[in-house]
Amino acid sequence: MAQIRAEEAAEQHVTRLEDARLRVRQSRSATSNVLRSQQREHNRLQMAERRQQGKSYQLYNRLAFQ
């Protein structure tokens, strides 16, 4: 009987560890997704800013060197 309880306790421990590993993996995945999303948004804003700067330089050059 004591051996059965010990085996059940060991199985429960293994189950808890597996659950914890799964939660960590899911958390890492969610964190990675958030970071990728933020990086894409940052890159998109940088590209928009560069395009706007390019338009400003073109306008400046047109006005300054006509």
mmJSON file of the N, C-alpha and C atoms, coordinates in Angstrom:
{"data_MODEL":{"atom_site":{
"group_PDB":["ATOM","ATOM","ATOM","ATOM","ATOM","ATOM","ATOM","ATOM","ATOM","ATOM","ATOM","ATOM","ATOM","ATOM","ATOM","ATOM","ATOM","ATOM","ATOM","ATOM","ATOM","ATOM","ATOM","ATOM","ATOM","ATOM","ATOM","ATOM","ATOM","ATOM","ATOM","ATOM","ATOM","ATOM","ATOM","ATOM","ATOM","ATOM","ATOM","ATOM","ATOM","ATOM","ATOM","ATOM","ATOM","ATOM","ATOM","ATOM","ATOM","ATOM","ATOM","ATOM","ATOM","ATOM","ATOM","ATOM","ATOM","ATOM","ATOM","ATOM","ATOM","ATOM","ATOM","ATOM","ATOM","ATOM","ATOM","ATOM","ATOM","ATOM","ATOM","ATOM","ATOM","ATOM","ATOM","ATOM","ATOM","ATOM","ATOM","ATOM","ATOM","ATOM","ATOM","ATOM","ATOM","ATOM","ATOM","ATOM","ATOM","ATOM","ATOM","ATOM","ATOM","ATOM","ATOM","ATOM","ATOM","ATOM","ATOM","ATOM","ATOM","ATOM","ATOM","ATOM","ATOM","ATOM","ATOM","ATOM","ATOM","ATOM","ATOM","ATOM","ATOM","ATOM","ATOM","ATOM","ATOM","ATOM","ATOM","ATOM","ATOM","ATOM","ATOM","ATOM","ATOM","ATOM","ATOM","ATOM","ATOM","ATOM","ATOM","ATOM","ATOM","ATOM","ATOM","ATOM","ATOM","ATOM","ATOM","ATOM","ATOM","ATOM","ATOM","ATOM","ATOM","ATOM","ATOM","ATOM","ATOM","ATOM","ATOM","ATOM","ATOM","ATOM","ATOM","ATOM","ATOM","ATOM","ATOM","ATOM","ATOM","ATOM","ATOM","ATOM","ATOM","ATOM","ATOM","ATOM","ATOM","ATOM","ATOM","ATOM","ATOM","ATOM","ATOM","ATOM","ATOM","ATOM","ATOM","ATOM","ATOM","ATOM","ATOM","ATOM","ATOM","ATOM","ATOM","ATOM","ATOM","ATOM","ATOM","ATOM","ATOM","ATOM","ATOM","ATOM","ATOM","ATOM"],
"id":[1,2,3,4,5,6,7,8,9,10,11,12,13,14,15,16,17,18,19,20,21,22,23,24,25,26,27,28,29,30,31,32,33,34,35,36,37,38,39,40,41,42,43,44,45,46,47,48,49,50,51,52,53,54,55,56,57,58,59,60,61,62,63,64,65,66,67,68,69,70,71,72,73,74,75,76,77,78,79,80,81,82,83,84,85,86,87,88,89,90,91,92,93,94,95,96,97,98,99,100,101,102,103,104,105,106,107,108,109,110,111,112,113,114,115,116,117,118,119,120,121,122,123,124,125,126,127,128,129,130,131,132,133,134,135,136,137,138,139,140,141,142,143,144,145,146,147,148,149,150,151,152,153,154,155,156,157,158,159,160,161,162,163,164,165,166,167,168,169,170,171,172,173,174,175,176,177,178,179,180,181,182,183,184,185,186,187,188,189,190,191,192,193,194,195,196,197,198],
"type_symbol":["N","C","C","N","C","C","N","C","C","N","C","C","N","C","C","N","C","C","N","C","C","N","C","C","N","C","C","N","C","C","N","C","C","N","C","C","N","C","C","N","C","C","N","C","C","N","C","C","N","C","C","N","C","C","N","C","C","N","C","C","N","C","C","N","C","C","N","C","C","N","C","C","N","C","C","N","C","C","N","C","C","N","C","C","N","C","C","N","C","C","N","C","C","N","C","C","N","C","C","N","C","C","N","C","C","N","C","C","N","C","C","N","C","C","N","C","C","N","C","C","N","C","C","N","C","C","N","C","C","N","C","C","N","C","C","N","C","C","N","C","C","N","C","C","N","C","C","N","C","C","N","C","C","N","C","C","N","C","C","N","C","C","N","C","C","N","C","C","N","C","C","N","C","C","N","C","C","N","C","C","N","C","C","N","C","C","N","C","C","N","C","C","N","C","C","N","C","C"],
"label_atom_id":["N","CA","C","N","CA","C","N","CA","C","N","CA","C","N","CA","C","N","CA","C","N","CA","C","N","CA","C","N","CA","C","N","CA","C","N","CA","C","N","CA","C","N","CA","C","N","CA","C","N","CA","C","N","CA","C","N","CA","C","N","CA","C","N","CA","C","N","CA","C","N","CA","C","N","CA","C","N","CA","C","N","CA","C","N","CA","C","N","CA","C","N","CA","C","N","CA","C","N","CA","C","N","CA","C","N","CA","C","N","CA","C","N","CA","C","N","CA","C","N","CA","C","N","CA","C","N","CA","C","N","CA","C","N","CA","C","N","CA","C","N","CA","C","N","CA","C","N","CA","C","N","CA","C","N","CA","C","N","CA","C","N","CA","C","N","CA","C","N","CA","C","N","CA","C","N","CA","C","N","CA","C","N","CA","C","N","CA","C","N","CA","C","N","CA","C","N","CA","C","N","CA","C","N","CA","C","N","CA","C","N","CA","C","N","CA","C","N","CA","C","N","CA","C","N","CA","C","N","CA","C"],
"label_alt_id":[null,null,null,null,null,null,null,null,null,null,null,null,null,null,null,null,null,null,null,null,null,null,null,null,null,null,null,null,null,null,null,null,null,null,null,null,null,null,null,null,null,null,null,null,null,null,null,null,null,null,null,null,null,null,null,null,null,null,null,null,null,null,null,null,null,null,null,null,null,null,null,null,null,null,null,null,null,null,null,null,null,null,null,null,null,null,null,null,null,null,null,null,null,null,null,null,null,null,null,null,null,null,null,null,null,null,null,null,null,null,null,null,null,null,null,null,null,null,null,null,null,null,null,null,null,null,null,null,null,null,null,null,null,null,null,null,null,null,null,null,null,null,null,null,null,null,null,null,null,null,null,null,null,null,null,null,null,null,null,null,null,null,null,null,null,null,null,null,null,null,null,null,null,null,null,null,null,null,null,null,null,null,null,null,null,null,null,null,null,null,null,null,null,null,null,null,null,null],
"label_comp_id":["MET","MET","MET","ALA","ALA","ALA","GLN","GLN","GLN","ILE","ILE","ILE","ARG","ARG","ARG","ALA","ALA","ALA","GLU","GLU","GLU","GLU","GLU","GLU","ALA","ALA","ALA","ALA","ALA","ALA","GLU","GLU","GLU","GLN","GLN","GLN","HIS","HIS","HIS","VAL","VAL","VAL","THR","THR","THR","ARG","ARG","ARG","LEU","LEU","LEU","GLU","GLU","GLU","ASP","ASP","ASP","ALA","ALA","ALA","ARG","ARG","ARG","LEU","LEU","LEU","ARG","ARG","ARG","VAL","VAL","VAL","ARG","ARG","ARG","GLN","GLN","GLN","SER","SER","SER","ARG","ARG","ARG","SER","SER","SER","ALA","ALA","ALA","THR","THR","THR","SER","SER","SER","ASN","ASN","ASN","VAL","VAL","VAL","LEU","LEU","LEU","ARG","ARG","ARG","SER","SER","SER","GLN","GLN","GLN","GLN","GLN","GLN","ARG","ARG","ARG","GLU","GLU","GLU","HIS","HIS","HIS","ASN","ASN","ASN","ARG","ARG","ARG","LEU","LEU","LEU","GLN","GLN","GLN","MET","MET","MET","ALA","ALA","ALA","GLU","GLU","GLU","ARG","ARG","ARG","ARG","ARG","ARG","GLN","GLN","GLN","GLN","GLN","GLN","GLY","GLY","GLY","LYS","LYS","LYS","SER","SER","SER","TYR","TYR","TYR","GLN","GLN","GLN","LEU","LEU","LEU","TYR","TYR","TYR","ASN","ASN","ASN","ARG","ARG","ARG","LEU","LEU","LEU","ALA","ALA","ALA","PHE","PHE","PHE","GLN","GLN","GLN"],
"label_asym_id":["A","A","A","A","A","A","A","A","A","A","A","A","A","A","A","A","A","A","A","A","A","A","A","A","A","A","A","A","A","A","A","A","A","A","A","A","A","A","A","A","A","A","A","A","A","A","A","A","A","A","A","A","A","A","A","A","A","A","A","A","A","A","A","A","A","A","A","A","A","A","A","A","A","A","A","A","A","A","A","A","A","A","A","A","A","A","A","A","A","A","A","A","A","A","A","A","A","A","A","A","A","A","A","A","A","A","A","A","A","A","A","A","A","A","A","A","A","A","A","A","A","A","A","A","A","A","A","A","A","A","A","A","A","A","A","A","A","A","A","A","A","A","A","A","A","A","A","A","A","A","A","A","A","A","A","A","A","A","A","A","A","A","A","A","A","A","A","A","A","A","A","A","A","A","A","A","A","A","A","A","A","A","A","A","A","A","A","A","A","A","A","A","A","A","A","A","A","A"],
"label_entity_id":["1","1","1","1","1","1","1","1","1","1","1","1","1","1","1","1","1","1","1","1","1","1","1","1","1","1","1","1","1","1","1","1","1","1","1","1","1","1","1","1","1","1","1","1","1","1","1","1","1","1","1","1","1","1","1","1","1","1","1","1","1","1","1","1","1","1","1","1","1","1","1","1","1","1","1","1","1","1","1","1","1","1","1","1","1","1","1","1","1","1","1","1","1","1","1","1","1","1","1","1","1","1","1","1","1","1","1","1","1","1","1","1","1","1","1","1","1","1","1","1","1","1","1","1","1","1","1","1","1","1","1","1","1","1","1","1","1","1","1","1","1","1","1","1","1","1","1","1","1","1","1","1","1","1","1","1","1","1","1","1","1","1","1","1","1","1","1","1","1","1","1","1","1","1","1","1","1","1","1","1","1","1","1","1","1","1","1","1","1","1","1","1","1","1","1","1","1","1"],
"label_seq_id":[1,1,1,2,2,2,3,3,3,4,4,4,5,5,5,6,6,6,7,7,7,8,8,8,9,9,9,10,10,10,11,11,11,12,12,12,13,13,13,14,14,14,15,15,15,16,16,16,17,17,17,18,18,18,19,19,19,20,20,20,21,21,21,22,22,22,23,23,23,24,24,24,25,25,25,26,26,26,27,27,27,28,28,28,29,29,29,30,30,30,31,31,31,32,32,32,33,33,33,34,34,34,35,35,35,36,36,36,37,37,37,38,38,38,39,39,39,40,40,40,41,41,41,42,42,42,43,43,43,44,44,44,45,45,45,46,46,46,47,47,47,48,48,48,49,49,49,50,50,50,51,51,51,52,52,52,53,53,53,54,54,54,55,55,55,56,56,56,57,57,57,58,58,58,59,59,59,60,60,60,61,61,61,62,62,62,63,63,63,64,64,64,65,65,65,66,66,66],
"pdbx_PDB_ins_code":[null,null,null,null,null,null,null,null,null,null,null,null,null,null,null,null,null,null,null,null,null,null,null,null,null,null,null,null,null,null,null,null,null,null,null,null,null,null,null,null,null,null,null,null,null,null,null,null,null,null,null,null,null,null,null,null,null,null,null,null,null,null,null,null,null,null,null,null,null,null,null,null,null,null,null,null,null,null,null,null,null,null,null,null,null,null,null,null,null,null,null,null,null,null,null,null,null,null,null,null,null,null,null,null,null,null,null,null,null,null,null,null,null,null,null,null,null,null,null,null,null,null,null,null,null,null,null,null,null,null,null,null,null,null,null,null,null,null,null,null,null,null,null,null,null,null,null,null,null,null,null,null,null,null,null,null,null,null,null,null,null,null,null,null,null,null,null,null,null,null,null,null,null,null,null,null,null,null,null,null,null,null,null,null,null,null,null,null,null,null,null,null,null,null,null,null,null,null],
"Cartn_x":[0.818,0.0,0.861,1.911,2.803,3.5,3.837,4.505,3.553,2.289,1.298,1.148,1.08,0.98,2.214,3.38,4.622,4.627,4.163,4.106,3.106,1.958,0.965,1.51,2.208,2.801,3.843,4.647,5.665,5.004,3.926,3.211,2.608,2.05,1.494,2.59,3.746,4.874,5.303,5.402,5.783,4.74,3.479,2.406,2.506,2.764,2.909,4.105,5.212,6.388,6.082,5.403,5.048,4.115,3.161,2.262,3.036,3.973,4.779,5.611,6.206,6.999,6.129,4.927,4.009,3.636,3.361,3.029,4.201,5.411,6.595,6.736,6.563,6.684,5.636,4.405,3.339,3.631,4.159,4.491,5.601,6.619,7.711,7.181,6.31,5.739,4.943,4.142,3.352,4.267,5.322,6.277,6.963,7.372,8.014,7.073,5.809,4.833,4.675,4.624,4.493,5.727,6.912,8.142,8.219,7.846,7.85,6.874,5.719,4.718,5.235,5.852,6.405,7.528,8.365,9.459,8.91,7.872,7.26,6.691,6.015,5.442,6.55,7.623,8.763,9.346,9.537,10.085,9.151,7.842,6.866,6.928,7.026,7.105,8.402,9.499,10.773,10.693,10.098,9.984,9.097,8.012,7.131,7.875,8.665,9.44,10.467,11.135,12.135,11.485,10.302,9.6,9.241,8.773,8.39,9.613,10.74,11.965,12.401,12.27,12.627,11.772,10.486,9.598,9.98,10.35,10.762,12.027,12.991,14.236,13.977,13.078,12.757,12.143,11.225,10.594,11.642,12.513,13.569,14.469,14.88,15.774,15.093,13.816,13.089,13.014,12.711,12.572,13.926,14.926,16.224,17.035,16.869,17.763,17.037,15.942,15.242,15.924],
"Cartn_y":[-1.199,0.0,1.263,1.281,2.44,2.644,1.54,1.636,2.238,1.854,2.397,3.9,4.327,5.769,6.518,5.914,6.547,6.669,5.624,5.665,6.72,6.794,7.812,9.215,9.392,10.699,11.053,10.065,10.303,10.666,9.968,10.273,11.674,12.05,13.398,14.448,14.146,15.079,15.251,14.132,14.185,14.98,14.753,15.482,16.977,17.348,18.777,19.392,18.634,19.149,19.337,18.361,18.477,19.664,19.857,21.009,22.32,22.366,23.579,23.85,22.8,22.965,23.483,22.943,23.39,24.858,25.259,26.667,27.577,27.147,27.954,28.068,26.953,26.968,27.893,27.814,28.679,30.14,30.404,31.773,32.321,31.489,31.916,32.2,31.332,31.51,32.808,33.062,34.301,35.517,35.428,36.534,36.77,35.686,35.815,36.465,36.059,36.65,38.145,38.539,39.962,40.72,40.167,40.844,40.971,39.902,39.974,41.034,41.091,42.084,43.498,43.707,45.027,45.386,44.405,44.666,45.03,44.312,44.641,46.054,46.414,47.763,48.814,48.553,49.471,49.64,48.519,48.577,49.334,49.094,49.781,51.291,51.702,53.132,53.739,52.994,53.496,53.703,52.732,52.854,54.042,54.236,55.375,56.684,56.728,57.937,58.202,57.15,57.323,57.791,57.217,57.666,59.141,59.545,60.939,61.85,61.414,62.213,62.336,61.23,61.257,62.253,62.305,63.265,64.688,64.895,66.234,66.661,65.736,66.065,66.36,65.595,65.845,67.226,67.595,68.91,70.0,69.813,70.783,70.95,69.842,69.908,70.593,70.295,70.938,72.448,72.856,74.284,74.985,74.33,74.975,75.061,74.101,74.039,74.222,74.981,75.262,76.355],
"Cartn_z":[0.0,0.0,0.0,0.804,0.859,-0.479,-1.137,-2.435,-3.475,-3.414,-4.352,-4.146,-2.893,-2.601,-3.1,-2.901,-3.355,-4.876,-5.563,-7.026,-7.501,-6.845,-7.198,-6.963,-5.853,-5.556,-6.608,-7.014,-8.04,-9.367,-9.726,-10.965,-10.927,-9.789,-9.65,-9.78,-9.204,-9.29,-10.75,-11.466,-12.882,-13.672,-13.38,-14.066,-13.802,-12.555,-12.225,-12.948,-13.02,-13.738,-15.223,-15.817,-17.234,-17.47,-16.577,-16.688,-16.579,-15.651,-15.472,-16.719,-17.294,-18.522,-19.661,-19.767,-20.812,-20.627,-19.4,-19.141,-19.494,-19.151,-19.481,-20.99,-21.692,-23.15,-23.766,-23.268,-23.783,-23.476,-22.3,-21.921,-22.813,-23.062,-23.952,-25.346,-25.82,-27.149,-27.223,-26.211,-26.179,-26.127,-25.32,-25.213,-26.549,-27.214,-28.522,-29.526,-29.49,-30.411,-30.164,-28.906,-28.572,-29.044,-28.784,-29.201,-30.717,-31.44,-32.908,-33.4,-32.787,-33.174,-32.931,-31.784,-31.474,-32.436,-32.801,-33.736,-35.112,-35.559,-36.854,-36.847,-35.76,-35.659,-35.658,-34.933,-34.892,-36.299,-36.999,-38.358,-39.298,-39.153,-40.0,-39.781,-38.509,-38.206,-38.726,-38.627,-39.155,-40.662,-41.359,-42.81,-43.182,-42.47,-42.741,-42.506,-41.443,-41.147,-42.239,-42.702,-43.767,-45.064,-45.365,-46.576,-46.462,-45.289,-45.081,-45.194,-44.624,-44.724,-46.177,-46.922,-48.338,-49.098,-48.806,-49.462,-49.086,-47.826,-47.387,-48.103,-48.237,-48.928,-50.394,-51.018,-52.419,-52.587,-51.724,-51.787,-51.568,-50.569,-50.289,-51.512,-52.102,-53.26,-54.44,-54.64,-55.731,-55.519,-54.282,-54.006,-53.966,-53.415,-53.22,-54.501,-55.4,-56.555,-57.878,-57.868,-59.128,-59.867],
"occupancy":[1.0,1.0,1.0,1.0,1.0,1.0,1.0,1.0,1.0,1.0,1.0,1.0,1.0,1.0,1.0,1.0,1.0,1.0,1.0,1.0,1.0,1.0,1.0,1.0,1.0,1.0,1.0,1.0,1.0,1.0,1.0,1.0,1.0,1.0,1.0,1.0,1.0,1.0,1.0,1.0,1.0,1.0,1.0,1.0,1.0,1.0,1.0,1.0,1.0,1.0,1.0,1.0,1.0,1.0,1.0,1.0,1.0,1.0,1.0,1.0,1.0,1.0,1.0,1.0,1.0,1.0,1.0,1.0,1.0,1.0,1.0,1.0,1.0,1.0,1.0,1.0,1.0,1.0,1.0,1.0,1.0,1.0,1.0,1.0,1.0,1.0,1.0,1.0,1.0,1.0,1.0,1.0,1.0,1.0,1.0,1.0,1.0,1.0,1.0,1.0,1.0,1.0,1.0,1.0,1.0,1.0,1.0,1.0,1.0,1.0,1.0,1.0,1.0,1.0,1.0,1.0,1.0,1.0,1.0,1.0,1.0,1.0,1.0,1.0,1.0,1.0,1.0,1.0,1.0,1.0,1.0,1.0,1.0,1.0,1.0,1.0,1.0,1.0,1.0,1.0,1.0,1.0,1.0,1.0,1.0,1.0,1.0,1.0,1.0,1.0,1.0,1.0,1.0,1.0,1.0,1.0,1.0,1.0,1.0,1.0,1.0,1.0,1.0,1.0,1.0,1.0,1.0,1.0,1.0,1.0,1.0,1.0,1.0,1.0,1.0,1.0,1.0,1.0,1.0,1.0,1.0,1.0,1.0,1.0,1.0,1.0,1.0,1.0,1.0,1.0,1.0,1.0,1.0,1.0,1.0,1.0,1.0,1.0],
"B_iso_or_equiv":[0.0,0.0,0.0,0.0,0.0,0.0,0.0,0.0,0.0,0.0,0.0,0.0,0.0,0.0,0.0,0.0,0.0,0.0,0.0,0.0,0.0,0.0,0.0,0.0,0.0,0.0,0.0,0.0,0.0,0.0,0.0,0.0,0.0,0.0,0.0,0.0,0.0,0.0,0.0,0.0,0.0,0.0,0.0,0.0,0.0,0.0,0.0,0.0,0.0,0.0,0.0,0.0,0.0,0.0,0.0,0.0,0.0,0.0,0.0,0.0,0.0,0.0,0.0,0.0,0.0,0.0,0.0,0.0,0.0,0.0,0.0,0.0,0.0,0.0,0.0,0.0,0.0,0.0,0.0,0.0,0.0,0.0,0.0,0.0,0.0,0.0,0.0,0.0,0.0,0.0,0.0,0.0,0.0,0.0,0.0,0.0,0.0,0.0,0.0,0.0,0.0,0.0,0.0,0.0,0.0,0.0,0.0,0.0,0.0,0.0,0.0,0.0,0.0,0.0,0.0,0.0,0.0,0.0,0.0,0.0,0.0,0.0,0.0,0.0,0.0,0.0,0.0,0.0,0.0,0.0,0.0,0.0,0.0,0.0,0.0,0.0,0.0,0.0,0.0,0.0,0.0,0.0,0.0,0.0,0.0,0.0,0.0,0.0,0.0,0.0,0.0,0.0,0.0,0.0,0.0,0.0,0.0,0.0,0.0,0.0,0.0,0.0,0.0,0.0,0.0,0.0,0.0,0.0,0.0,0.0,0.0,0.0,0.0,0.0,0.0,0.0,0.0,0.0,0.0,0.0,0.0,0.0,0.0,0.0,0.0,0.0,0.0,0.0,0.0,0.0,0.0,0.0,0.0,0.0,0.0,0.0,0.0,0.0],
"pdbx_formal_charge":[null,null,null,null,null,null,null,null,null,null,null,null,null,null,null,null,null,null,null,null,null,null,null,null,null,null,null,null,null,null,null,null,null,null,null,null,null,null,null,null,null,null,null,null,null,null,null,null,null,null,null,null,null,null,null,null,null,null,null,null,null,null,null,null,null,null,null,null,null,null,null,null,null,null,null,null,null,null,null,null,null,null,null,null,null,null,null,null,null,null,null,null,null,null,null,null,null,null,null,null,null,null,null,null,null,null,null,null,null,null,null,null,null,null,null,null,null,null,null,null,null,null,null,null,null,null,null,null,null,null,null,null,null,null,null,null,null,null,null,null,null,null,null,null,null,null,null,null,null,null,null,null,null,null,null,null,null,null,null,null,null,null,null,null,null,null,null,null,null,null,null,null,null,null,null,null,null,null,null,null,null,null,null,null,null,null,null,null,null,null,null,null,null,null,null,null,null,null],
"auth_seq_id":[1,1,1,2,2,2,3,3,3,4,4,4,5,5,5,6,6,6,7,7,7,8,8,8,9,9,9,10,10,10,11,11,11,12,12,12,13,13,13,14,14,14,15,15,15,16,16,16,17,17,17,18,18,18,19,19,19,20,20,20,21,21,21,22,22,22,23,23,23,24,24,24,25,25,25,26,26,26,27,27,27,28,28,28,29,29,29,30,30,30,31,31,31,32,32,32,33,33,33,34,34,34,35,35,35,36,36,36,37,37,37,38,38,38,39,39,39,40,40,40,41,41,41,42,42,42,43,43,43,44,44,44,45,45,45,46,46,46,47,47,47,48,48,48,49,49,49,50,50,50,51,51,51,52,52,52,53,53,53,54,54,54,55,55,55,56,56,56,57,57,57,58,58,58,59,59,59,60,60,60,61,61,61,62,62,62,63,63,63,64,64,64,65,65,65,66,66,66],
"auth_comp_id":["MET","MET","MET","ALA","ALA","ALA","GLN","GLN","GLN","ILE","ILE","ILE","ARG","ARG","ARG","ALA","ALA","ALA","GLU","GLU","GLU","GLU","GLU","GLU","ALA","ALA","ALA","ALA","ALA","ALA","GLU","GLU","GLU","GLN","GLN","GLN","HIS","HIS","HIS","VAL","VAL","VAL","THR","THR","THR","ARG","ARG","ARG","LEU","LEU","LEU","GLU","GLU","GLU","ASP","ASP","ASP","ALA","ALA","ALA","ARG","ARG","ARG","LEU","LEU","LEU","ARG","ARG","ARG","VAL","VAL","VAL","ARG","ARG","ARG","GLN","GLN","GLN","SER","SER","SER","ARG","ARG","ARG","SER","SER","SER","ALA","ALA","ALA","THR","THR","THR","SER","SER","SER","ASN","ASN","ASN","VAL","VAL","VAL","LEU","LEU","LEU","ARG","ARG","ARG","SER","SER","SER","GLN","GLN","GLN","GLN","GLN","GLN","ARG","ARG","ARG","GLU","GLU","GLU","HIS","HIS","HIS","ASN","ASN","ASN","ARG","ARG","ARG","LEU","LEU","LEU","GLN","GLN","GLN","MET","MET","MET","ALA","ALA","ALA","GLU","GLU","GLU","ARG","ARG","ARG","ARG","ARG","ARG","GLN","GLN","GLN","GLN","GLN","GLN","GLY","GLY","GLY","LYS","LYS","LYS","SER","SER","SER","TYR","TYR","TYR","GLN","GLN","GLN","LEU","LEU","LEU","TYR","TYR","TYR","ASN","ASN","ASN","ARG","ARG","ARG","LEU","LEU","LEU","ALA","ALA","ALA","PHE","PHE","PHE","GLN","GLN","GLN"],
"auth_asym_id":["A","A","A","A","A","A","A","A","A","A","A","A","A","A","A","A","A","A","A","A","A","A","A","A","A","A","A","A","A","A","A","A","A","A","A","A","A","A","A","A","A","A","A","A","A","A","A","A","A","A","A","A","A","A","A","A","A","A","A","A","A","A","A","A","A","A","A","A","A","A","A","A","A","A","A","A","A","A","A","A","A","A","A","A","A","A","A","A","A","A","A","A","A","A","A","A","A","A","A","A","A","A","A","A","A","A","A","A","A","A","A","A","A","A","A","A","A","A","A","A","A","A","A","A","A","A","A","A","A","A","A","A","A","A","A","A","A","A","A","A","A","A","A","A","A","A","A","A","A","A","A","A","A","A","A","A","A","A","A","A","A","A","A","A","A","A","A","A","A","A","A","A","A","A","A","A","A","A","A","A","A","A","A","A","A","A","A","A","A","A","A","A","A","A","A","A","A","A"],
"auth_atom_id":["N","CA","C","N","CA","C","N","CA","C","N","CA","C","N","CA","C","N","CA","C","N","CA","C","N","CA","C","N","CA","C","N","CA","C","N","CA","C","N","CA","C","N","CA","C","N","CA","C","N","CA","C","N","CA","C","N","CA","C","N","CA","C","N","CA","C","N","CA","C","N","CA","C","N","CA","C","N","CA","C","N","CA","C","N","CA","C","N","CA","C","N","CA","C","N","CA","C","N","CA","C","N","CA","C","N","CA","C","N","CA","C","N","CA","C","N","CA","C","N","CA","C","N","CA","C","N","CA","C","N","CA","C","N","CA","C","N","CA","C","N","CA","C","N","CA","C","N","CA","C","N","CA","C","N","CA","C","N","CA","C","N","CA","C","N","CA","C","N","CA","C","N","CA","C","N","CA","C","N","CA","C","N","CA","C","N","CA","C","N","CA","C","N","CA","C","N","CA","C","N","CA","C","N","CA","C","N","CA","C","N","CA","C","N","CA","C","N","CA","C","N","CA","C","N","CA","C","N","CA","C"],
"pdbx_PDB_model_num":[1,1,1,1,1,1,1,1,1,1,1,1,1,1,1,1,1,1,1,1,1,1,1,1,1,1,1,1,1,1,1,1,1,1,1,1,1,1,1,1,1,1,1,1,1,1,1,1,1,1,1,1,1,1,1,1,1,1,1,1,1,1,1,1,1,1,1,1,1,1,1,1,1,1,1,1,1,1,1,1,1,1,1,1,1,1,1,1,1,1,1,1,1,1,1,1,1,1,1,1,1,1,1,1,1,1,1,1,1,1,1,1,1,1,1,1,1,1,1,1,1,1,1,1,1,1,1,1,1,1,1,1,1,1,1,1,1,1,1,1,1,1,1,1,1,1,1,1,1,1,1,1,1,1,1,1,1,1,1,1,1,1,1,1,1,1,1,1,1,1,1,1,1,1,1,1,1,1,1,1,1,1,1,1,1,1,1,1,1,1,1,1,1,1,1,1,1,1]
}}}
